[in-house]
């Protein structure tokens, strides 16, 4: 009876919505309705109303979006008899409907996400054995040393923790390669990493052949270990001391749990953040996913494995014979299979690892191409909408996660659609200027407001559009390739341990300058059309405005592909931690003010510091957060500044023993709170208006900077040094 009543209520709501959406009203009335809806949404936002009021605001916006969809479907598509207009018009319509569909999927997922979880505390005697897997392929030993040392230092009983380095760069296949130099390098790596693991208390494991990429490497680790739980960290993802304490307890609480996923926090900016200099002030691109989308997925038991910073159940992995490897995104594919088998997942919204992002734009695009192709493979081979065993909410969640990566198609259509009218006079959108203002502008404004409702603290206005544009240019052919041949893509390791040695144009920058030039030329064509066809001025103004918006995005992208030289390739972290500076039996009180993965800034108190440095006494002595005796870390003094009675030193670590790696890991990665504090400092919502003004200023400056780089590149074409391996964490 209850289900029947609920069905009747939903039917009444559906009929009411259809009537409201299809209600015939004139343009003036619709414009007034749109203004009222926008005003109400703004008031709800300004007054900080949450809970039910947030849902009311989203419902109002949804109603206006649906009215736009109805109008767009019934009144604006060109007649099929005019194929030259109908075909591009239909493509534009489908691109818009894709965007609306993805908006509604987002509303379903994140309208009311789960709040942050409270850790489940488990006594030491009840803790399960955990195997830590660190898969590696071509990373330097110095980078791996930090991750291994941090993993070994996690707060967990040592007899219940085993750390494994899974080395796919030193396999028997690689050591016996026909390429003599490659074989020699693989053998040298094999020996070096074996010794590193022995020094740091980890197990080294490789295999015969490099089969099934990362999934095969992880499955080889499963075959050689026996722990109840598996923690996975990428080679550059160093965990905090509390990682296992804040994740393992959930498995004791729910025997059907297969995954506890945590966010990926990054020490360095991605290419957009570095080149636009937004890393310190604006939320990173991945914060929208890890800050709110994963929490929304978690509400529907659809939070998925992201390849690292996670703990998984060995028993659950046994159901799928280990990590799935049909696609090149084994993480999401594995989670999909286990969710379909009735297993559950948990998302912990607290950064408990710190890693590295690709330094160059080319590496960034390579990483995103793999993600996009892998998600298309999952869509092709697993097809979440019809996957047996998934609940309806899970189907919708996985649809959102996979279909999102089709964005290069609509983004490309939105980019070039105005040119069809300006260059060729195509009528892809049958509407007057007044109808455009009444329907389309109100829809766009409401869309911006709804995005601000959902993601305001995690994604500023127009940043999503910028990220999509800079990826679409190169992701589009990658996605077409995998659609035509789903089994063609192969797993490619993302280069992360690299630095930008010079300021230069990216090797992938040329299409962006060509597109910018075409859009700029279209501005001139717009002016010409206004004067030569005054009877079409309203439509021409609308299309010209659309093209101008595309030009602003394209101009900002010129700054993204204009790579800045990295003076300091990783963020310095303020810690204000007491230590001693000196050596032998001579030690002075000091304070470590900030650290990076390469060095530290230390304030030394006492007048003897200069003499001690001259005498060769340059070490810091610190008390590890893990307890035990104080440790001594040698440093090389690179700079010094006298400030009153103290001396501020810029120091570089000198790591020549295993203990030094442990101390550096303790300095940088032990404290989880510092990552959360940094994230919270960037999570400000500027609002739609202020955010738009900020973006316009950013775009104008970056357009100018990109053109300056282009002129310099033309004058000095031989200066093409790119991203280079750093030999250590940048």
N, C-alpha and C positions, 0 to 999 in steps of 0.2 A: 504494500500500500504506500509505503514511504517513497519507493522508487517511482511509482506512478505519479504521486504528487509532485516530486521533483521534476519529472519529465514534463508535466503540465506547466509548471512554473517556467522551465526553460523554453518551452514552446511559446508561451505568452511573451516572454522577453524577446525571443527571436522575431516573432511577428511584429512586436512593437518597434524593434530596431529597424526592421525592413521598412515599416511605414514611415518612420522618422527620416531615414536615409533617402527614401524615394519621394518624399513629400515635394510636390512642385511649388517652388517659390521663385520670385523674380530675383535679379542680381542684387538689387539694393537690399532686399530682405536678407539674402544669404550673406552679404557683406556685413550687415548689422549682427547677424547671428555669429559669424566668425569673430567679429570684434568682441562680442559679449563673452564668448567661450575663452578667447585669449585673455581678456581682462580677469575673468574668474580664475584661470590657471595662474596668472601672474600674482593675484592676491594670495592664493593658496601657497605659492612659493615664497613670496615676501614675508608672509606671516609665520613661515616655518611650520605650517601644519603638516602633520604626518599621519600615519595609520590610515583610517578610513578616508580622511580628506585627501591623502595622496592618491588613493584609488579613485576617488571622485574626480580629481583633476585629470587622471589618466583616462577615465571613462569619457569625460567631456571631449578630450582630444581625440579619442578613438571614434566618437560619433562624427566629428568633423572630417576625419580622414576617410571614413566610410562614405560620407556624402561626396567627397572628392572622387573616390573610386567609382561610385555610381555615375556621377556626371562624366567622368573620363571614359567610362565604358560605353555609355549610351549616346554621347553627344560629340565626341572629339575625334574618333578614328576616321580617317579618310575613306571614301567609298571604294569598294573592291574593284570597281571598273577603272579606277585610276591607279594602275599597278605601280607607277613610278612614285606615287605618294603613299599608297596603301602599304607596300612592303616595308619601307623604312619607318612609316608611322606605326605599323604593328610591332616592329622591333623596339621602338621607343616605348610603346605601351607595355610590352612584356617586361622591359627593363624596370619601368615604374612599378608594375605589379610585383615583381621580385622584391623590390625595396620595401613595398608595403607589407608583403608577406613576412619578410625578415623582421620588420618592425613589430608585427603582431606576435611572432615567435618570441622575440625579445621581451615583449610585454608579459607573455605567459611565464617566461622563465624568471624574470627579475623584478616583477611588480612588487613582490613581497619576499625578498630573499631571507634565508635563515640568518639569525644573528651569529656572532662569533661563538664558538663552542668553548666550554670549560674543560680543561684536561682531566682525564680519568686517572687518578692516582692508584698505582699498584705497588705493593710492598716488594722489596728485592727478592724475597723467597718465592714469589709467584710470577716473577718476570720470565718470559719465554726466551729461548736462545735466538739471537738475531745474527744472520749473515749479512754483512754489508758488501754489496757489489759496486765496484768502481770500474765500469767498462772504459777501455782506452783504445785508441787506434794510432794516432800520430802525435800525441801531446808530449811536450818536453818533460823530462824527469823532474825539473824544478817545480813545475806546475803541479804534477802529480804528488810531489812530496808534501805540499801544503794540504791537499785534499786528504791524503792518507793520514797525515799527522792529526788533522782536525777530526777525522773519523775515529781514530784510535783514542782521542781525548774525550770522546762523548761520555757524559755522566751515565754509566751503565756498568753493572758487574762485569769485570774482565773475563770471568769464566763463562759468561753467557753472550759474549760478543766476539765475532770473528770477522776481520776485514779482509776482503779479497780484491786484489787488482786483477781484472780480467783483461789481459793484454792481447788485442788483435793485431798489434803491430809487430809482434815477435813470433808469429805462428810458424810451424814447420814449413808450411807452404811458402811463406815469405823468406824464411832463412835458406830455402833451397831454390830460390828464384833463379831463372836463367840470366837475369840482369845481375851481374857480379856485384856492382856497387850497391844495388838495392838489397841483395842478400847479405852483404857485409854490414850495411846499416841496420838491418833487422836483427842480425846476430849480436851486434854491439848493443842495440837497444835491449834485447833479451837478457843479456848479461848484466847490464847496468840496472835494469828495473828489478831483477832478481835480488841484487845486492841492496837496492833501496828498500825493498819490502822487508828483507831480513833485518836491516838497520832500524826500521820503524815498527816492526812487530806485526806486519801484515803478511798474508799468503799471496804468492804470485801464481797465476794460472794462465796458461795459453792453450791453444788447441792445434789440431793438425791442419785444418783448412779454414779459410775465411768464408764460410757458408752462411747465408741468411743474415749477414750484416750484424747489427746490434742485437736483434732477437736471438740469433744463433749464439752469439757470445754470452748473452745472459742465460740461455738454456744450458750452455756448457757449464756455467757456474752452478746452476741448479743441480746438474748431474754429479758434481763433485763436492757438494755441501749437504748439510742435513738440518739446518736451523728451522724452527717453526715459522719464523718471519724472515722476509727478505727486504732490506733497505737498499734502495738504488740511488746512487749519486753519480751524475756525469763527472767526467774527469776534472772539470773546472768548478764543480759545485761543492764547496767546503761547508760541512754542517756546523752548527753551533753546539755547545756542550749539552744543551737541553733537548736536542732534537728527539731522541728516543723516549725521553721521559714524557714529552708532550704528545706522542703519537701512539706508542705501543699499547697503552692502557685501553684504548677503544676495542682492541681485539679481544680482551678479556670480557668486555661488556657485551659483545655481540659475536657469537660463534659463526655467524653467516657473513661476517665482514671480510672482504677480500682486499680492500685498499684504504689507506689513509694518505691523502695527497696534501702537500703543503705548497705555498707559493714559491715561485722562482724570483729571488731578489738578485739584482745585478749591481756589482760594484762600479761598472763603467757604463757610460751612455751608449745607446745605439747610434748608428750614423746620423740619423735625423737629429737626435738630441745633441750630439756633439757638434754637428755643423751649424745648427741653429742656436746652440748654447741655451738650451731649455732644461737641461738635466737637473739643475739644482732647484728650479722653481716650478716646473710643470710636472704633473704625474706622468710616469712612463707609459708607453703604449700597452705594456703587458698588465698594468695595474687595473685596467678595466676588466680584463679577463679574470685575474686572480683576486681582485678586490671585491667584485660584485657578481660577475657571471658564474664563477665556480660556486659561490654561495647560493645563487639561484638554482643551479644544477643540483646542488646538494639537497635542496628542499625536495626534489623529485627523485632522489636516489639515482642521480645521473652524473655526478661528478666523476670525471674520468682521469686515468693515469696519464701524466704528462711527461713520462720518460725519465724523470729524476725527482729528487726531493720527496720521495714517497716510500711507504712501507707496504708490502704485500704479503698475503698469506700463502705459504707453500702448498697447503691443502687445496686452496682454491685454484692455484696455478696447475695443480694436478688434473683438474677437470678439463683443462684446455691443452694438456700435454705441454705446459710451459707457456712462454710468451709467443703470441701469434706472429707469423712472419709473411703472410700473403701480401700485405701492403708494406710500404716503406715507413709508415707511422705505426710501428708495432705497439706503441703505448695505448693509443685510443682504440685500436683494433682489439687488443687484449681485454680492455675494460668493457667494450661492447659485448664480447663473447661471454664474459663472466656475469655481467648484468643480465644477459638473456638466460643464463642458467640459474638465476635467482639469488646470486650473491649481491652483497650490499657494499656501498662505498661511503666514506666520510671525508669531508674537506675541513682542514684546520686552517683558519684564516689568520696565520701568523708566519711571517718570514723566518724560517729556521735554517736556511742555507744562504750563502752568498756566492754568486758565480760571475761569469763573464759573458758579454754579448759580442757578436761580430763587430770588429772594429771598422771594416771598410764597407762601403755601400754594396760592392760586388758580393762580399761574403753574406751580407744581410739578405740580398736577393736570392742567393743560393740556398740559404736556410729556409726562406719562405716558399721557394719553389718546391722544396722537398715536402714541406708541410701541406701545401696545396695539392700536390700530386698524390700524396699519401691519403688525404681525405677524399679525393676523387676515387681512388682505388677502393676505399671502404664503401663509398656510395655505390660503386659498381659491383663489388663482390659480396658485400654484406647487406646492403640496402636496408638501413635502419627502419624506414617506415613500415616494412613488412617483416621485420626480423621476429621470428617466433620466440616467445618468452619475455619480450619486453612489455612493460606496461605502456598505456597510451601516453602518459607524460614523458616516459623515457624515450619513446619513439620521436616525440616532438623535440625533445632536448637534443638527441643525436641528429635529427634532421637539421636543426639550427647549426650545430657544430660542423656538419659536413657541407651543407648548402651555402654557408657563409663564404666558402672559398671560391664560389662562382662569381664573386663581386667584380673581377676584371671585365666580365662581359657587359653588365649594365654601366659600369664606370666608363668604359670605352664609348658606349653608345651615348651617354650623357655628354661626353667630351666633344664628340664630333657631330651630334645632331644639329646644333645651331648652324654649322657650316653648310648643311644641306639646304637650308633656306637662304643663307647669305650668299653662297656661291652659285647655287643652281635653282633657287626659287622653289624648292620642294615644299609642299604644304603637308608636313607630317603631323600637324596638330591643328585640327579644325576648330578654331576658337578666335573670338575677337580679343582685343586688348582688355576690354572691360571684363569679359569672362575670365581671362587669365588673372586679373587682379582679384576678382571676387573669389575664385575657386583655388587657383594654383598658389597664389601668394599666401592666402590664409592657410592652405595645407602645409606649405613650407614652414611658415611661422609656427604652426602647431607642432609640426614634426620636430623642429628645433627645441621647442619647449618640452616636449615629451622626452627627447633625448637628455635634456638638462635635468628633468625630473629623475630619470633612471640613472644617469651616469655623471651628473654634474661635478662631483668631487673627484672623479676618476678620469674623465675625458672632457677637455675643454672644447668649445665650439670650433668647428671646422677642422679639427685635428684628425678626426677619423677620415674625412674626405681627403686630406693631404696624404695620410698613410696609404689609403687605398689607391690614390692616383700614382704615387711613386712606385708602388708594387705592380700595378696593372700593366704598365708598359712592357714589363718583362715576364710577368706571370701568365699573361694571356696565351702566348705560344706554348708555355709549359703545360698549361691546362688542356689546350687543344691537343697537344701531343699525347697526353695520358688518356683523353677521351677516345682518340682514334686507336691507341694501342695501350690498353690498361696495364699490360705486364711489362712494358718497356722501361719505366723508371727504375733506377737502382739507387741504393742508399749511398749518399755522399756525406762525409763528415764535415760539419761546419767548422771553418777556421776561426778560432777565437783568440788564440795566443799570439796576437800580432799587434803591431802598432803602426800608426801613420807617421812615416818619417818626414814627409814633405806636404806642403799645401799644394793641391792639384785638383784637376777635374777627374772624376771617376771615369774608369774605362767604359762604364755603361751610360755615360752622360749624353751622348750625341742625340738619341731620340728626343730627349727632353728639350733640347735647344731647338730642334726642328719643329716640334709641336708648338713651342712658345712662339716661334717666328710665324707659323701658320695662323695661330690665334691672334697675334698682333696684327697681321695683315687683314684678318677678318674684321678688326675694329675699323680700319679704313674703309672696307667694303660696306660696313654698317652705315657709316657717315654718307657714303655715296648713295646708298639706297634711300636714306632719309630724304635727300635732296632730289633724287631722280624719280622717286615714287612716293610723293607726299600722301597720297590716298591710302597707303599702307603703313603710315607712320606708327600707328599704335602697335601693330604686330612687329614691325621692325624694331621698335624700341624694346619690346619684350625680349626678342631674340638677341638683340645687341647686349642687353643686360645679362642674359644667360651666358653669352660668349665672354663678357667681361669677367664674370665670376670664374669661369674656367681659366681665363688668362691670369687672374690673381693666384689661383691654385698652381698653375703651371709656372708662374714666376717664383713663387715660394719654393717650388721643387728645384729650381735652379740652384738655390742655396743648399738644398739637401745633397745634391750631387757634386757640389764644390767642396771637396774634402779638406778640412782644416788639419794642419799639422798638430800632433799631440805633444804638448810640452809635458804634461803629466797625464798618462793614459788611464789612470784609475783614480777614483775619488779618494781624497784624504778623509779619514774618519776621526772625529774628535773623541778622545777617550779620557783625557785628564787622569792619568794613572801614575801613582807614585812609583819611583824606582831609585836606583843609585847609579851614578856614572863614575867610571874610573877603571881600575884594574889592580891586580896584585892585592896589596894590603891598603891601598889608597882609594877610598870611595867618598864621593860627595853626594849629598841629597839632590834629587832631580825629579822632574815631572815630565812624563811623556804627554805632550799636548795633543798630537794627532799622529796617526799611522796610515801607511798604505802597504800594499803587498811587497813593496821594494824597500821602504825605509820609514823613518820617523822623524818628527820634530821634537826635540828635547830641550827643556829649560833646566840648566844646571845652576845650582846656587853655591856660591863660594868663589873666592878669588883664585883658586889653584887650577881651575879647569884648563886654561890656556897652556899652562906648564905641563899638565898631565897629558894633554893631546900631543904636545911636542915630544914628550917622553915615550910616546907610543902606547899610552894607556887609554884605549877607546873601546869600552864595553859598557853595556847596561846590565844591571842585575835586577831581576824582577821576581816577584812571588807569583807563581802560576795560579790561576783561578781554580785549577783542579786540585790544588793543595800540594803538599810535599815540600821539599827543600827549594830555596830560591835558585833560579837558573841564570846563567851568564850568557849573554848574546853579544858577540863582537860586532862592532860597527865601524864604518869608515866615515869620517867627518867630511862632508862636502861643502858646508858653509857654516859661518858663525857670525852672530850679531850680538854686540854688547848692549845690554839693556839694564842700566843701573847696576845693582849688585849681582845680576845674573847674566848668564851667557846662553843664548838660544842657538842650538846646533841643528843643522840639517844633516841627517845621517842616513847612510845606506847600510842595510844588513850585510854581514859577511857570514854566509852559511857554509860551514865546512864540516859539520858533524850532525848526526841525526837529532841531537838535543836542540840544535839551533832551529830546525824546522818545527819542532814541537813548540818552542817559545814564540816563534812568529805566528803560528796558528793560534796560540793562546792569546796573543795580543790582538789579533784581528778578528778571529771568528768565534771566540768562546762566548761572547755576550750577545744574546739574541735581541735584547731590547733596543740596541742601537739601530738595527735595521728598521724596526717598527717606528721608532722616533723619526728617522729620516723620511720614511714614507708619509707619516702623518703631517710632517712639515710642508709637504707639497700638495696635500689633498685639500685644496681650497676651491670653492666653486665661484668663479668670477661672474657667473650669470651670462645670459645670451648676449646682451648689449655690450657690456664691458669686454666679454670674451671676443666678440666679433671685432670691436675696435682694436683690441690687442693683436688679433690675427692680421688685420689689415696693415697695421704698422710693421709687423714682422714680415709680411709678404713683400711690402715695398722695399724694405731694406735688403731682404734676401735676393730679390730680383736684381737689384743693383750689384750686389756682391757676386752673384752668379755671372753677370755680364762682364764684370771686371776680371774674374777668373778666366772667362772665355777669351777676352782680349789678350791677357797674359799668356794663355796657352797657345794662341795663334802666333804670338811674337817669339815664344821660346818652346817650340814643339818637342824639342829633345828632352825636356824636363818631365819625365814620366815615372819617376820612382813611386812605387805603390806601397801597400801595406806589407810589412815585413814581420817575420817571426821575431818575437821579443826575447826568446830564450828563457823567459820567466814570465810570471804574471805581470801584465802591464799595470 
